[in-house]
Amino acid sequence: MLQLSNVSKLFNPGTADEKIALIDINLNLNPGDFITVIGSNGAGKSTLMNIISGVMSPDTGEVKIEGNAIHQLPEYKRSRWIGRVFQDPMAGTAPRMTIEENLAMAYARGKQRGLGFGVTSSKRSFFHEQLQRLGIGLESRLRAKVGLLSGGERQALSLLMATFTRPQILLLDEHTAALDPARAELITQLTEDIVREMKLTTLMVTHNMEQAIRLGNRLIMMDKGRIILDVNEQRKKDLTIEQLLGEFEKISGNKLSDDRVVLG
């Protein structure tokens, strides 16, 4: 479903600020894979997501979805295949527009657009039905401005918008990191339910090691622009946080010292 071949990225080449972000990344996601990605700051996690989504282009290598090369396409053209939820609850939605207007934009992603009404009565009924699935009461607030929602409500809405059109690839970029524990657990559970129900091929960056182990069928760990560990489903079932930390130390030669990493 998603294939990265020999992908590398260098920032500020030839200057004192030169930094290697990704080094010869090779990664394959099969249909239905749910891969969690963990690593310390500067490991290359966000750069990886940005290159897949089209925010950045790789210096070398290819990105393919279902065998089609997309690494030279701009971000807006990739949106027909890719849905993304960001860490910042303020990103991914238009705060001055209503919930139903935001949903109408997401519903039209990748489709040819005309001059008709963005929100029709049939769409409004559909949006109401979809919002009910979230179980947090947003279906009764269709005409409320998104800017008035709490962070957790906005992330729930962003998750729904990103998966509306059943994208080939769903990218979750630390999408629970900015939330309090209760809201983070709510969004985590919604994520599990939606990914499982829609059988979405998903790549999720997280700073929470317990979450990385618990969710999905594969886990990859990154360090200094490389994938240093790829844990399959069978091994992941019995993996502990202590073992994961030990693997990192054994492979990298360093301890995972990042105060943003949550152990449990």
Number of C-alpha atoms within 10 A of each C-alpha: 16 22 19 21 15 17 21 23 23 16 13 10 11 9 8 7 9 11 16 18 20 26 17 16 18 16 15 14 18 12 15 18 21 25 25 26 26 27 27 18 18 16 20 23 27 15 20 21 19 17 20 26 27 21 13 17 23 21 13 15 16 22 25 16 20 13 10 12 14 19 23 13 13 14 19 13 14 18 19 17 17 26 26 23 26 20 18 17 23 17 13 20 23 15 17 13 15 19 25 24 21 23 26 20 14 21 18 14 20 15 8 6 9 7 5 7 8 17 16 12 9 9 15 18 12 11 21 18 12 17 22 13 15 20 12 13 13 22 20 11 15 19 13 17 17 23 16 12 18 14 19 22 20 23 28 26 24 25 24 22 24 25 22 19 17 18 19 21 28 23 23 23 22 20 27 27 19 16 19 11 11 10 18 18 15 18 22 16 13 18 18 13 14 16 20 14 9 13 15 19 23 26 24 23 28 24 24 19 21 15 17 25 25 15 19 23 19 23 24 20 22 22 22 19 23 19 22 15 17 16 18 14 17 10 11 19 15 9 15 14 14 11 11 18 15 16 16 20 13 11 11 14 10 11 12 17 10 11 9 13 16 13 13 9
